[in-house]
Amino acid sequence: MKLYLNATSPYARFVRVVALEKGLKPELVWVDPWSNDPALLAVNPALRVPALETDAGLCLSESMLIALHLEQEGATPQLLPKEMQDQVLQLMGWGQGLTDAAFNTVIARKHQGSAVDQSELGKRRLAAITHTLQQLEHQAARLEQLNLGSLLVAVALDYLSFRLPEIQWQKHYPMLADWQQTLLQRDSFKSTAFA
Ligand SMILES: N[C@@H](CCC(=O)N[C@@H](CS)C(=O)NCC(=O)O)C(=O)O
């Protein structure tokens, strides 16, 4: 198994965290998704990380789909238990929505300047971040269990700290911050810190 990734992608970090939690060790192939790297193009026509080349030679893209594949590959721990499936999928949706809103804010600012935050789409992205944080704080107790949803939310929150620190989410959402601190102590998070 080969995982194509870079060190700042929240999507790639989520997949890496899942692999580590499942005890899987894909070979890591470091690429720059913005440089039209032919090696990445060969495994993902969308030229995005993460991409996973399976041992059978199939190339998977989209972080949540790769995570589902890894969940099947490693027997334990179960990160998408059948009896909790819909709750976990709901959390995954919130985590992915938060990641998308944060990542697209960062990329839009990079290409168009920070005034883009005042555009209609910019405002919607920032509102999505606020609404999702409020919802997660309200539901913080549901995050206790280790699963694909809680891992994705924890990575999304760390991406906010990394790229949008001015939001100061820890100050405004203390239960969420307490919970995330414990997850950040896990080896899977420590060894994949954004850089
Ligand atoms: N929906 C995708 C998003 C992946 C994504 O946007 N990755 C970024 C890096 S964080 C990327 O490779 N961007 C390069 C590009 O869009 O050309 C997923 O969940 O994997």
PDBQT file of the ligand as one rigid body, heavy atoms in Angstrom, charges set to zero:
ROOT
HETATM    1  N1  LIG A 201     -12.378  16.031  -0.939  1.00  0.00    +0.000 N 
HETATM    2  C1  LIG A 201     -10.980  15.730  -0.975  1.00  0.00    +0.000 C 
HETATM    3  C2  LIG A 201     -10.159  17.004  -0.801  1.00  0.00    +0.000 C 
HETATM    4  C3  LIG A 201      -8.665  16.792  -1.025  1.00  0.00    +0.000 C 
HETATM    5  C4  LIG A 201      -7.928  18.108  -1.198  1.00  0.00    +0.000 C 
HETATM    6  O1  LIG A 201      -8.528  19.152  -1.518  1.00  0.00    +0.000 OA
HETATM    7  N2  LIG A 201      -6.611  18.069  -1.009  1.00  0.00    +0.000 N 
HETATM    8  C5  LIG A 201      -5.801  19.246  -1.188  1.00  0.00    +0.000 C 
HETATM    9  C6  LIG A 201      -4.683  19.333  -0.185  1.00  0.00    +0.000 C 
HETATM   10  S1  LIG A 201      -5.293  19.704   1.411  1.00  0.00    +0.000 SA
HETATM   11  C7  LIG A 201      -5.154  19.198  -2.549  1.00  0.00    +0.000 C 
HETATM   12  O2  LIG A 201      -4.554  18.208  -2.878  1.00  0.00    +0.000 OA
HETATM   13  N3  LIG A 201      -5.292  20.282  -3.331  1.00  0.00    +0.000 N 
HETATM   14  C8  LIG A 201      -4.692  20.399  -4.624  1.00  0.00    +0.000 C 
HETATM   15  C9  LIG A 201      -5.665  20.882  -5.652  1.00  0.00    +0.000 C 
HETATM   16  O3  LIG A 201      -6.847  21.114  -5.313  1.00  0.00    +0.000 OA
HETATM   17  O4  LIG A 201      -5.266  21.003  -6.807  1.00  0.00    +0.000 OA
HETATM   18  C10 LIG A 201     -10.646  14.665   0.091  1.00  0.00    +0.000 C 
HETATM   19  O5  LIG A 201     -11.427  14.536   1.035  1.00  0.00    +0.000 OA
HETATM   20  O6  LIG A 201      -9.652  13.939  -0.048  1.00  0.00    +0.000 OA
ENDROOT
TORSDOF 0
